[in-house]
């Protein structure tokens, strides 16, 4: 059930913070005893310095980043990080150069 919540949070975050008429890519795979999911979108530009803050509860990158009614509780990535940590995995994010974010979560398969 936690893996389902992880995937739901990553994809939901990508949808919520996407550009109008933007794209979302979801890639999954496994190897070397690890499984991963990478979710990227074409949202607004994310400054490198703010990426670690995105995993903090209630952090908002900027006003107007998403429609207020669809902005959620701003817990999606912090919950995802907690799930990954509970499974002794790793989660990271990197800005997409043209705008948007790619978040990759890796979990042990055993």
CORFENSUL-V747240 format. One record per backbone hydrogen bond with DSSP energy under -0.5 kcal/mol. NH is the residue of the N-H (numbers start at 1). CO is the residue of the C=O. If there is no record, write none. Layout:
# CORFENSUL-V747240
nh={NH & NH}
co={CO & CO}
This chain:
# CORFENSUL-V747240
nh={5 & 6 & 7 & 8 & 9 & 10 & 11 & 12 & 13 & 14 & 15 & 16 & 17 & 18 & 22 & 25 & 27 & 29 & 31 & 34 & 35 & 36 & 37 & 38 & 39 & 40 & 41 & 42 & 47 & 50 & 51 & 51 & 53 & 54 & 54 & 55 & 56 & 58 & 59 & 65 & 70 & 71 & 74 & 79 & 80 & 81 & 82 & 83 & 84 & 85 & 86 & 87 & 87 & 88 & 89 & 90 & 92 & 94 & 96 & 97 & 99 & 100 & 102 & 103 & 104 & 105 & 106 & 107 & 108 & 109}
co={1 & 2 & 3 & 4 & 5 & 6 & 7 & 8 & 9 & 10 & 11 & 12 & 13 & 15 & 19 & 40 & 38 & 36 & 34 & 31 & 107 & 29 & 105 & 27 & 103 & 25 & 101 & 23 & 45 & 47 & 47 & 48 & 50 & 50 & 51 & 52 & 53 & 74 & 56 & 62 & 67 & 68 & 71 & 75 & 76 & 77 & 78 & 79 & 80 & 81 & 82 & 83 & 84 & 85 & 84 & 106 & 104 & 102 & 100 & 95 & 96 & 44 & 94 & 39 & 92 & 37 & 90 & 35 & 87 & 33}
